[in-house]
């Protein structure tokens, strides 16, 4: 009988610890996922940027037209695939940048904080237009511009 009571108390304590962990640590799990997704986007952009630089050097200053050419000419083993909750496909610009669409405002903000956002709140102090190839990121090496009225933001990485 005593063993049964001890077992029931032990199970109750473990359940209480699990609930407390989820309640008090739930935001840490979410923030960790957001930071991991942001780091993944930045890492993949740096890989594409490095391959683009190598392509430009080997082709007398010509920038690659798109990311696919980097994979077909073996500058990349494959085109980096983003997580489903992050965004679409990579795009190249004529002025030395890589862009992508970000579907999560939290990931967009985490990218800006990682880049050294001078505002400290995940917003870009400058503006950029991925279609025109212009970059004004307020001195940051890369950034994500979130349009509050839309469901997506644009990520730019200059190389």
trRosetta pair geometry for C-beta under 8 A, 3 or more apart (Angstrom, degrees):
i j d omega theta_ij theta_ji phi_ij phi_ji
1 4 5.7 -54 -155 32 33 113
1 5 6.7 32 151 -17 65 104
2 5 5.8 -55 -152 35 34 111
2 6 6.4 33 152 -17 67 107
3 6 5.7 -55 -147 39 32 112
3 7 6.2 36 154 -22 65 107
4 7 5.7 -53 -147 35 30 113
4 8 6.4 29 155 -18 64 105
5 8 5.9 -54 -147 36 30 110
5 9 6.4 29 154 -17 64 107
6 9 5.8 -56 -147 38 30 111
6 10 6.3 33 153 -22 64 107
7 10 5.7 -55 -147 35 29 113
7 11 6.4 29 155 -18 64 105
8 11 5.8 -53 -148 36 31 110
8 12 6.4 32 153 -18 63 107
9 12 5.7 -56 -149 38 31 113
9 13 6.4 32 153 -20 65 105
10 13 5.8 -54 -148 35 31 110
10 14 6.4 29 155 -17 65 105
11 14 5.8 -55 -147 37 31 110
11 15 6.3 31 154 -18 65 108
12 15 5.7 -56 -147 38 30 112
12 16 6.3 32 154 -20 65 107
13 16 5.6 -54 -146 36 31 112
13 17 6.4 32 154 -18 64 105
14 17 5.7 -53 -148 36 31 111
14 18 6.4 33 152 -20 64 105
15 18 5.7 -53 -148 35 32 112
15 19 6.4 31 155 -17 65 105
16 19 5.8 -54 -147 38 31 110
16 20 6.2 31 154 -18 65 108
17 20 5.7 -55 -143 39 31 111
17 21 6.2 35 155 -23 65 105
18 21 5.7 -52 -148 33 29 113
18 22 6.6 24 156 -12 63 106
19 22 6.0 -59 -150 40 30 107
19 23 6.1 26 155 -18 66 112
20 23 5.7 -58 -141 41 30 110
20 24 5.8 1 171 6 69 113
21 24 6.8 -65 -130 51 19 88
21 25 5.0 -25 -176 27 61 127
22 25 6.7 -56 -98 58 14 85
22 26 5.4 44 177 -68 56 99
23 26 6.4 -23 -137 -16 11 114
25 28 4.8 -49 -167 34 72 120
25 29 6.4 75 138 -25 84 94
26 29 5.8 -54 -157 31 36 110
26 30 6.6 30 151 -13 68 106
27 30 5.5 -54 -148 40 39 111
27 31 5.9 37 155 -18 71 107
28 31 5.8 -53 -139 41 30 109
28 32 6.1 36 156 -25 63 107
29 32 5.7 -53 -147 34 28 114
29 33 6.6 28 154 -18 62 104
30 33 5.9 -55 -153 34 31 110
30 34 6.5 30 151 -17 65 107
31 34 5.5 -53 -147 38 35 113
31 35 6.2 35 155 -18 67 105
32 35 5.8 -53 -144 38 30 109
32 36 6.2 31 155 -20 64 107
33 36 5.7 -54 -146 37 30 112
33 37 6.4 30 155 -18 64 105
34 37 5.8 -55 -149 36 30 110
34 38 6.4 29 153 -17 64 106
34 104 7.5 -146 -125 137 90 139
34 106 4.7 -79 -127 139 133 115
34 107 5.8 -145 -155 -81 78 62
34 110 5.1 163 147 -42 100 152
35 38 5.7 -54 -146 38 32 112
35 39 6.2 31 155 -18 65 107
35 110 5.6 -146 -95 -163 51 139
35 114 7.9 134 -144 -68 78 120
36 39 5.8 -54 -145 38 30 110
36 40 6.3 36 153 -23 63 105
37 40 5.5 -52 -149 33 31 115
37 41 6.6 33 153 -19 64 101
37 83 5.9 -83 -122 36 100 140
37 85 7.2 -64 -120 86 149 102
37 86 5.5 -174 -171 -83 114 115
37 104 7.1 24 120 54 153 148
37 107 4.8 -67 108 -114 122 120
37 110 7.5 91 73 69 87 145
38 41 5.8 -52 -152 33 33 110
38 42 6.5 29 153 -15 65 107
38 107 5.2 -178 -71 -158 80 72
38 110 3.7 -125 -51 108 154 113
38 111 4.6 -156 -149 -66 104 66
38 114 5.7 162 141 -12 127 142
39 42 5.7 -55 -146 40 33 110
39 43 6.0 35 155 -21 67 109
39 114 7.0 -178 -80 -120 68 158
40 43 5.7 -55 -142 38 28 111
40 44 6.2 25 160 -16 64 108
40 82 7.1 127 126 -133 116 72
40 83 6.8 66 96 -14 158 107
40 86 7.4 -116 86 -69 120 162
41 44 6.1 -60 -148 39 26 108
41 45 6.3 26 155 -18 63 109
41 82 6.6 32 -95 -120 80 116
41 86 6.2 -169 -71 -170 112 141
41 87 7.8 58 -109 25 121 123
41 100 7.0 -144 -152 65 106 142
41 102 7.1 13 -119 -99 159 110
41 107 6.9 104 -13 169 143 117
41 111 6.2 -48 80 -93 133 124
41 155 6.2 -88 169 -155 132 168
42 45 5.8 -57 -148 37 29 111
42 46 6.4 29 154 -19 64 106
42 111 6.4 166 -58 -133 102 91
42 114 6.3 -105 -49 116 154 145
42 115 7.9 -171 -107 -68 128 86
42 142 6.6 150 -123 79 90 153
42 157 7.3 145 -135 -96 58 133
43 46 5.7 -56 -150 35 30 111
43 47 6.6 33 151 -20 64 102
44 47 5.5 -49 -150 32 36 114
44 48 6.5 32 153 -14 66 103
44 80 3.7 178 -146 134 115 163
44 82 6.9 -133 39 -79 169 81
44 90 7.6 -133 140 -76 114 132
45 48 5.7 -54 -147 40 34 109
45 49 6.0 37 151 -22 66 108
45 90 7.8 173 -100 -125 69 118
45 98 4.9 173 -149 85 87 132
45 100 7.4 -122 -82 -1 106 121
45 142 6.6 110 111 -130 153 153
45 155 7.2 -121 -72 138 143 120
45 157 3.7 117 163 2 135 162
46 49 5.4 -51 -141 39 32 115
46 50 6.3 36 157 -21 64 103
46 157 7.0 -112 -62 178 54 149
46 159 7.9 142 -130 -95 48 112
47 50 5.9 -54 -149 35 28 110
47 51 6.5 24 154 -13 63 107
47 76 6.8 88 148 -116 105 110
47 80 6.1 113 69 -46 135 134
48 51 5.8 -57 -148 41 32 110
48 52 6.1 36 152 -23 66 108
48 67 6.1 -39 -138 -122 125 108
48 70 6.8 131 -143 68 74 171
48 76 7.0 -6 -103 -75 62 141
48 80 6.7 -102 -48 14 103 119
48 90 6.0 -157 -98 -172 164 155
48 92 7.9 -142 164 -86 121 92
48 98 4.9 107 99 -113 128 155
48 157 7.8 108 68 75 107 134
48 159 8.0 -143 102 -36 71 149
49 52 5.5 -54 -144 36 30 114
49 53 6.4 33 155 -21 64 102
49 98 5.7 -111 -65 -10 83 128
49 157 5.9 -102 -55 125 130 117
49 158 7.8 74 -123 127 133 23
49 159 3.1 175 -159 -80 109 140
50 53 5.8 -50 -148 32 31 111
50 54 6.6 30 153 -15 63 105
50 159 7.3 -136 -50 -146 37 139
51 54 5.7 -54 -150 38 33 112
51 55 6.3 38 150 -21 65 106
51 70 4.6 80 136 -162 131 130
51 75 4.0 116 -166 144 102 107
51 76 4.9 -19 -102 -53 165 90
52 55 5.5 -52 -147 36 33 114
52 56 6.3 35 154 -21 65 105
52 63 6.8 14 -174 -154 105 81
52 64 5.5 -113 -126 18 83 116
52 70 6.6 -57 -72 -87 64 135
52 75 7.7 108 -60 144 32 148
52 92 6.8 165 -110 -128 134 119
52 96 7.5 148 129 -138 132 64
52 98 7.1 -164 -18 -62 150 107
52 159 5.8 112 71 75 122 150
53 56 5.7 -53 -147 35 31 112
53 57 6.4 30 155 -18 64 105
53 159 5.7 -120 -51 150 104 121
54 57 5.8 -54 -147 36 31 110
54 58 6.2 19 159 -9 65 112
54 75 5.7 169 82 -142 119 112
55 58 6.1 -67 -145 45 26 103
55 59 5.9 -6 165 6 66 120
55 62 8.0 -76 140 90 89 77
55 63 7.7 71 101 -155 111 37
55 64 4.9 19 116 -51 157 109
55 69 7.5 94 -141 114 151 106
55 70 6.1 -91 -51 -103 143 86
55 73 7.2 95 -113 84 108 137
55 75 5.3 -29 -61 -88 101 162
56 59 6.3 -73 -133 52 22 92
56 61 6.1 17 -178 -138 86 25
56 62 6.6 -159 -128 73 62 38
56 63 5.6 -2 -94 -95 108 53
56 64 7.4 -95 -58 -20 76 75
59 62 4.5 -70 125 50 113 102
63 92 6.9 174 153 161 108 122
63 93 7.9 -40 152 100 153 44
63 94 5.8 151 58 -144 148 46
63 96 6.7 -127 -108 -73 133 60
64 67 7.4 89 121 -88 134 27
64 69 4.9 -172 -159 75 109 123
64 70 5.7 6 -138 -55 170 91
64 75 7.9 -129 -70 45 147 158
64 92 5.6 -93 92 -150 89 170
65 69 5.9 84 46 -10 85 144
65 92 6.6 128 137 72 21 134
66 69 5.8 111 63 -2 69 96
66 91 7.2 -51 -133 -142 81 54
66 92 5.4 -168 -117 19 31 117
67 70 5.6 -51 -166 28 49 116
67 71 7.0 40 145 -13 73 102
67 76 7.7 -10 -178 23 84 153
67 79 5.4 88 136 -125 119 113
67 89 7.6 -158 37 169 139 94
67 90 4.5 70 -48 92 156 117
67 91 7.3 -98 -19 -99 108 17
67 92 6.0 167 -49 -38 67 104
67 98 7.7 73 -81 -136 110 106
68 71 5.8 -59 -156 38 40 107
68 72 6.1 31 153 -15 74 109
68 79 6.7 -30 -92 -65 54 134
69 72 5.8 -55 -137 42 34 107
69 73 5.9 12 167 0 69 114
70 73 6.6 -65 -136 50 21 94
70 75 4.2 -79 -161 70 77 117
70 76 4.6 50 132 3 103 109
70 79 7.6 109 73 -92 102 79
71 74 7.7 34 -178 -75 30 26
71 75 7.4 -77 -61 55 25 74
71 76 4.8 -48 -85 75 66 101
71 77 7.4 -7 -135 108 82 16
71 78 5.8 42 -132 -136 123 28
71 79 5.1 -64 -51 -47 142 80
74 77 7.7 23 -145 -92 64 46
76 79 6.4 81 112 -82 144 43
76 80 7.6 -93 -166 -28 139 77
78 81 7.8 -24 131 -22 115 94
79 90 6.7 -154 -170 30 108 124
80 90 7.1 72 59 -36 91 139
82 86 4.4 -110 165 76 119 126
82 87 5.4 -6 103 57 159 75
82 88 7.7 28 47 57 133 14
82 100 7.0 128 -43 -179 150 150
83 86 4.7 88 61 -6 83 110
85 103 6.4 -132 174 79 47 121
85 104 6.0 43 150 -48 91 126
85 107 8.0 147 121 -31 91 142
86 102 6.2 -50 -178 -136 71 70
86 103 6.2 135 158 32 16 93
86 104 6.4 -59 -114 11 48 111
86 107 5.9 -132 -123 151 84 174
87 100 5.3 112 109 153 143 104
87 101 4.5 178 -160 91 118 66
87 102 4.9 -71 -59 -101 135 32
87 103 5.0 175 -83 -13 66 86
87 152 7.3 106 -117 -146 102 112
87 155 7.5 -161 12 6 170 122
88 100 6.7 -176 67 -167 71 82
88 101 4.6 30 25 48 108 115
88 103 7.9 109 -25 -44 74 105
89 100 7.0 -144 104 -128 26 89
89 101 8.0 31 39 21 48 98
90 98 6.0 -20 -166 -173 107 103
90 99 7.4 139 -160 76 58 41
90 100 5.3 -40 -103 -80 56 104
91 98 7.3 147 75 -163 47 54
91 99 4.9 -26 64 66 99 91
91 100 6.8 162 15 -79 80 49
91 130 6.9 91 74 166 131 117
92 97 7.7 148 -160 84 48 50
92 98 6.3 -27 -104 -107 58 65
92 99 7.9 178 -83 22 13 79
93 96 7.0 -43 85 42 95 21
93 97 4.3 6 40 58 129 90
93 98 7.4 -141 10 -71 89 23
93 99 6.5 66 -35 -10 110 111
93 130 7.2 -129 -68 -166 125 62
93 133 4.0 150 -169 -117 124 97
94 133 5.5 -25 43 -118 82 163
95 133 4.4 127 11 164 115 116
95 134 7.6 51 35 -87 161 34
95 135 7.3 -160 106 -2 131 107
96 158 5.9 51 118 -160 93 77
96 159 5.5 -130 178 66 91 68
97 130 7.8 -134 115 -131 129 72
97 133 6.5 160 37 -149 121 73
97 135 6.0 162 -77 -57 148 131
97 156 5.3 -8 -179 -166 131 95
97 157 6.3 152 -159 76 75 43
97 158 4.9 -39 -97 -97 90 60
97 159 7.0 157 -101 12 36 74
98 156 7.4 146 76 -155 47 47
98 157 4.7 -14 57 60 95 100
98 159 6.8 44 -11 -13 101 115
99 130 3.9 126 -156 -144 163 122
99 154 6.1 -7 -168 -178 114 98
99 155 6.2 155 -155 82 59 60
99 156 5.1 -16 -98 -97 89 67
99 157 7.6 -178 -77 20 43 69
100 154 7.5 158 81 -157 35 56
100 155 4.8 -11 59 55 83 112
101 152 5.1 -2 -175 177 103 135
101 153 7.4 145 -162 76 57 40
101 154 6.3 -37 -105 -102 56 61
101 155 7.5 -165 -84 13 7 88
102 107 5.6 -149 -170 92 120 112
102 108 4.8 144 106 -74 146 93
102 111 7.4 -117 -94 -4 160 145
102 144 5.5 -1 11 -148 154 129
102 146 7.7 -68 79 -89 118 85
102 152 6.4 149 73 -165 48 76
102 153 4.5 -22 62 66 105 93
102 154 7.1 -173 14 -86 89 9
102 155 5.1 90 -36 -36 113 108
103 107 7.9 38 63 40 55 131
103 151 6.9 2 -149 143 74 88
103 152 5.5 -37 -103 -108 52 89
104 107 4.0 73 82 9 113 107
104 108 6.6 -176 95 -12 59 84
105 108 5.4 -53 -148 36 35 117
105 109 6.4 35 155 -17 67 104
105 146 5.4 75 -128 -140 84 148
105 153 6.8 113 -105 -25 58 125
106 109 5.9 -55 -149 37 30 109
106 110 6.3 30 153 -19 64 107
107 110 5.6 -54 -145 38 33 112
107 111 6.4 40 153 -25 65 101
107 144 7.6 -157 116 -142 72 177
108 111 5.9 -51 -154 28 29 113
108 112 6.9 24 151 -14 61 105
108 122 7.3 94 108 171 70 107
108 144 3.9 -149 -152 129 77 138
108 145 7.7 -79 -167 58 123 13
108 146 4.6 114 125 -64 155 111
108 153 4.2 58 -108 49 147 159
108 155 7.2 -137 -117 -74 79 91
109 112 5.7 -57 -153 37 35 110
109 113 6.4 34 152 -18 68 104
109 121 7.6 -60 -151 142 112 54
109 122 2.8 18 -159 -176 92 141
109 123 7.3 -18 -117 -55 86 50
109 144 7.5 -95 -45 75 25 124
109 146 7.2 -21 -54 -20 76 144
110 113 5.7 -51 -145 37 35 111
110 114 6.2 38 154 -20 65 107
110 122 6.8 -6 -45 -121 31 117
111 114 5.7 -57 -150 38 29 113
111 115 6.3 28 152 -20 64 109
111 142 7.1 -80 170 118 107 104
111 143 6.8 133 123 -149 104 34
111 144 4.4 80 72 -12 134 124
111 155 6.4 -57 156 -122 172 111
112 115 5.5 -54 -144 37 33 112
112 117 4.2 52 151 -69 91 127
112 122 4.8 115 66 -157 120 48
112 123 6.5 148 135 12 167 5
112 124 5.8 -123 -118 -66 131 71
112 140 7.2 -22 -145 -150 68 172
112 143 5.4 46 -104 -143 83 84
112 144 5.6 -108 -46 41 92 86
113 116 8.0 67 176 -55 30 14
113 117 5.3 -50 -90 15 40 119
113 120 7.5 54 -119 -152 88 39
113 122 5.2 -31 -42 -87 97 74
115 137 7.5 -70 150 165 147 132
115 140 4.2 58 146 -170 120 123
115 141 6.1 -149 -151 49 99 74
115 142 5.2 -137 -106 68 130 71
115 143 5.5 -122 63 -81 169 70
116 140 5.7 177 65 -115 88 93
116 141 8.0 66 28 10 115 86
117 120 6.1 178 100 -60 97 22
117 121 7.0 -114 126 44 138 42
117 122 6.1 -172 5 -90 173 19
117 123 6.9 115 -164 56 136 40
117 124 7.1 -102 -124 -93 103 43
117 125 7.5 147 -162 -22 76 92
117 140 6.7 -1 -86 -80 49 143
117 143 7.7 109 -89 -121 88 107
118 125 5.6 -14 55 -28 111 142
118 138 5.9 -118 18 144 122 128
118 139 7.1 58 -37 56 127 118
118 140 7.8 -136 -16 -53 87 101
119 122 7.7 -77 85 34 110 30
119 123 5.3 -29 70 62 155 90
119 125 5.7 162 -36 -67 106 94
123 146 7.5 -91 -118 38 73 105
124 127 7.1 124 110 -88 122 35
124 128 7.4 -73 155 6 158 97
124 137 6.1 -77 -153 -144 115 68
124 138 6.4 170 -179 9 71 120
124 140 7.4 -110 -131 30 88 141
124 143 4.7 95 -104 168 120 139
124 144 7.0 -166 -45 71 119 40
124 145 5.3 -57 25 -93 146 74
125 137 7.9 78 52 166 76 41
125 138 3.4 79 65 -86 107 158
126 136 3.7 -132 172 128 133 83
126 137 5.2 -139 56 -105 122 7
126 138 4.1 -175 -15 -40 98 77
126 143 7.8 119 59 56 92 165
127 136 5.7 20 58 68 54 110
127 145 6.6 72 -144 -121 58 143
128 134 5.9 -162 -146 100 68 71
128 135 4.9 10 -121 -122 126 47
128 136 5.7 179 -74 37 77 61
128 137 6.2 -6 -40 -65 130 77
128 143 7.0 131 10 73 135 113
128 145 5.8 -165 48 -31 84 139
128 154 7.3 -134 92 99 96 120
128 156 5.2 -75 118 5 153 156
129 132 4.2 29 101 30 122 107
129 133 7.5 -19 91 23 82 27
129 134 5.1 35 43 46 93 100
130 133 7.5 36 -171 -75 31 37
130 154 4.6 -138 -19 -176 131 138
130 156 5.9 -157 -92 -77 91 103
135 156 5.8 -171 -110 144 103 147
135 158 5.6 69 -151 -66 176 123
137 140 4.2 -95 138 57 116 90
137 141 7.5 -75 89 48 150 9
137 142 7.0 -135 -136 -180 168 7
137 143 4.2 165 -140 3 118 135
137 156 7.0 -148 -69 80 123 118
137 158 7.8 -142 2 -9 136 120
138 143 7.7 78 35 -64 92 160
140 143 4.9 88 90 -57 136 111
141 157 7.4 20 136 -149 81 70
141 158 6.4 -128 -174 53 61 95
142 155 7.3 21 172 -179 105 85
142 156 6.2 -165 -151 99 70 57
142 157 4.1 -4 -114 -108 124 69
142 158 6.6 -161 -83 17 69 68
143 155 7.5 -162 106 -145 34 57
143 156 6.1 0 59 56 69 89
144 153 5.1 62 169 131 97 133
144 154 6.9 175 -153 86 61 38
144 155 4.6 -22 -101 -98 89 75
144 156 7.7 169 -87 18 41 64
145 153 5.7 -180 87 -167 43 95
145 154 5.2 -7 54 56 95 88
145 156 7.6 23 -5 1 102 107
146 153 3.8 -49 -96 -91 62 127
147 150 4.2 36 89 24 114 111
147 152 7.4 16 41 79 100 54
147 153 6.5 167 9 -103 67 63
150 153 7.8 149 85 -67 110 47
